[in-house]
Amino acid sequence: IFDSFEILIQNRWGNVVTDQKNLTGINMWDGTDNGNEKCHDGVYFYQLTGTLNDGVTVLKKAGYVTLIGSK
């Protein structure tokens, strides 16, 4: 579980879908953009930086997530 983290989500064209900072807990992305609109199904790129509750810092983990059943 994260003590605090930030997550950046981009679509396949590199456009920022959401950029959230100062988050806590385990919920990372609900499939909505910065305007709180549901995103289209597809593959998105994420970058995650944060601090775990044991004090370990996670620096720029990145990967892909597939969004299904949103719009």
N, C-alpha and C positions, 0 to 999 in steps of 0.2 A: 504494500500500500504506500502511496506517495504522501509525503508530508506537504509538498508543494511541487507543481510542475507547470510547464507551458507546452502547448502543442500547436503545430502549424500543419494545416491540411491543404494540399494543392490538388487541382484536377489534372487530368492527363496533359493539358497544354501548359501547365506550370502556373496557372492563375491561382491566387490564394483564395480558398473557399472559406476558411476560418483560421483565426490566429488568436488563441485563447491563452491568457496569462494568469498567474496566481491562483491556479486551480488546486484542489485538494481531493483526497479520496482515491477512488478507482475508476469513476466514470470519465472516459476520455473524450468521446465524440458521439453525439446523438444523431448524426446524419443531417444536420442543418448547417446553413451557411451563416455568415456574420449578420445577415438580416433576418435570421430565424426562419428562413424558408427551407423546406425539405430539398435536399440535393437529389439529382438524378442517379439512378442505379449506375454503377460502374466502378472502375478501379481508381483509387486515390492514393497519393503519396503523403506520408506523414513524417514529421520530425518531432522528436520528443526530447525535452531536457527537464530534469527535475531532481528532487532530493527525496530519497526513501525515508520512511519513518525511523530507520536505524542510523540516519545521518549520511548514508552513502549517496554520493552525487552521481546521477546518470547523465552523461553528456552526449547529446545529439545521437540518440538512437533513431534510426530511420528505416522505413520499409513501406510496404503497400498494404492497403486494406480494400476489400471489395464490399461495396454497399449494395444490398439487395432488398427489394420490397419497400422502397421509400416513396416514390412518386407513382 
